[in-house]
Amino acid sequence: MAEMNEMEKLAYEYQLLQAQAQLLAQNLELLTLGRNEFQAVKETLEELKKVEGEKPEILVPVGAGSFLKARIEDKENAIVSVGAGYAVEKSLDDAITYLDARIKEYDEAIAKTQEALRKLEGQLGELAQKAQELQQRQAMGFSVKK
């Protein structure tokens, strides 16, 4: 009977760790999406620096795969989101530097989340092994009465 309680305890711990691992995996996906968005903006600004002409023409997405033609009035500055619904105007170089710093923050958060996920996966493996050993002990101790 005590072994059954131990098995239930292992199953409960396993479920808790699985739920934590699922949350970390979702968080990792969101972090990766955020990082990729900042990377795309950075690359766009870097390419804008290379464009010849005073007011280059661009396509502005308006949704559903549709675009409008537009001209960039000021290709020396960009308005960059700094969080909490605020944005500031920065020179392209300053904006790229800012985006680099944000990308680095995302990379660090991604690395920490991946490490935490690896630890949880290790703990899940240990719990699964303990449960298997407990099942084997129970199977060995089980005898059929005639």
Salt bridges, closest charged atoms under 4 A:
GLU46 OE2 - LYS42 NZ 3.71
GLU47 OE2 - LYS50 NZ 3.18
GLU57 OE1 - ARG71 NH2 3.78
GLU73 OE1 - LYS55 NZ 3.11
ASP93 OD1 - LYS49 NZ 2.39
ASP100 OD1 - LYS42 NZ 2.78
GLU105 OE1 - ARG102 NE 3.28
ASP107 OD1 - ARG35 NE 2.51
GLU115 OE1 - ARG118 NH2 3.05
